[in-house]
Amino acid sequence: MSIAYVKVKKREDFPEHQEMFNFIESYMGYLPHSYLLMAENPVLLNAFSGLTNAVFASDEIDNQTKQLIALASSLSSGCKYCQSHTSHGAERTGVSVEKISKILDYENSVHFSEKEKSVLSLAFASGKVPNQVNKNHFDDLKKFFNPAQITAIVSVISLFGFLNRWNDTFGTTIEKIPGDFVEEELIPLGWKK
């Protein structure tokens, strides 16, 4: 396994985390290299895992919406690693490949409802530096979502804010499964790598 800027140990070097790794792999279909980087700091890994579980176990918004939020904020921030993960994750939750490929033009696409467009507007604005979110984003969200759901939306954005910075800074290498998904499914539809 190669990580661009930091060489990390292999999965087998962290026997104390095998149960967690197995769970993540069963959920995602692979073990992300970012978890192996975090495993060097068990307190961080456990805290991150707890936060991730809290964000994704919440039933305030559905998993397809969570993956689209994560993808939009990752596209906005420019993190290719997270873009590959979240596009693959969106497809695994049932979002069509065609819809995923149209996300950059969501405002004009028939694939997205007005409800989804309000979420994606916030997610794209939040991924920029400096943050481009304003009151209008929340006014639009309030047409479709209650305060608990809005909190859940922002929690996904915030989780991926951390992951975007973590993986871009380390130059984390994309794993085979999400990498192949992008190569085989999205690039033929015009996705930019």
WOHUWO-V489647 format. One line per field, one symbol per residue. ss: DSSP state (H for helix, E for strand, L for the rest). A space follows every 50 residues. Layout:
BEGIN
ss: ???
END
This chain:
BEGIN
ss: LLLLLLLLLLHHHLHHHHHHHHHHHHHHLLLLHHHHHHLLLHHHHHHHHH HHHHHHHLLLLLHHHHHHHHHHHHHHHLLHHHHHHHHHHHHHLLLLHHHH HLHHHHHHLLLLLHHHHHHHHHHHHHLLLLLLLLHHHHHHHLLLLLHHHH HHHHHHHHHHHHHHHHHHHHLLLLLHHHHHHHHHHHHHHLLLL
END
